[in-house]
Amino acid sequence: MRAGSLRDRVGIQRRTTSRDAAGAVLIAWETYATVWAAVEPLSGREAVAMKEVHASANVRVTMRWRKDLRAQDRLLFGTRVLEINGITDVGGRQRWLELACTEDVS
């Protein structure tokens, strides 16, 4: 992977929880980093569940290695939300990360 192929800006978001005045749990997503990455669509599929069409797209995201990234985080690519399904340290040398992501496009 060459650094010049990282042409897309993605925000890394982490889920935060808090409570309102009534004690109800509020869930929000906070962007804690913005990085350069390569975002590549892999495939799309539609599954029929309960007579509804649910479409999702598989996306591969490559970025420089980060030690703070978790599988529970998600990526924000423009207005698109990418859920992280898996994280791979390419070559095992802590230089590049390859993220298997899913985007809900329904």
Secondary structure in CASP SS format (residue, H / E / C, confidence):
PFRMAT SS
TARGET T0000
AUTHOR 0000-0000-0000
METHOD secondary structure of the structure
MODEL  1
M C 1.00
R C 1.00
A H 1.00
G H 1.00
S H 1.00
L C 1.00
R C 1.00
D E 1.00
R E 1.00
V E 1.00
G E 1.00
I E 1.00
Q E 1.00
R E 1.00
R E 1.00
T E 1.00
T E 1.00
S E 1.00
R E 1.00
D C 1.00
A C 1.00
A C 1.00
G C 1.00
A C 1.00
V E 1.00
L E 1.00
I E 1.00
A E 1.00
W E 1.00
E E 1.00
T E 1.00
Y E 1.00
A E 1.00
T E 1.00
V E 1.00
W E 1.00
A E 1.00
A E 1.00
V E 1.00
E E 1.00
P E 1.00
L E 1.00
S E 1.00
G E 1.00
R E 1.00
E E 1.00
A E 1.00
V E 1.00
A E 1.00
M C 1.00
K C 1.00
E E 1.00
V E 1.00
H E 1.00
A E 1.00
S E 1.00
A E 1.00
N E 1.00
V E 1.00
R E 1.00
V E 1.00
T E 1.00
M E 1.00
R E 1.00
W C 1.00
R C 1.00
K C 1.00
D C 1.00
L C 1.00
R C 1.00
A C 1.00
Q C 1.00
D C 1.00
R E 1.00
L E 1.00
L E 1.00
F E 1.00
G C 1.00
T C 1.00
R E 1.00
V E 1.00
L E 1.00
E E 1.00
I E 1.00
N E 1.00
G E 1.00
I E 1.00
T E 1.00
D E 1.00
V E 1.00
G C 1.00
G C 1.00
R C 1.00
Q C 1.00
R C 1.00
W E 1.00
L E 1.00
E E 1.00
L E 1.00
A E 1.00
C E 1.00
T E 1.00
E E 1.00
D E 1.00
V C 1.00
S C 1.00
END
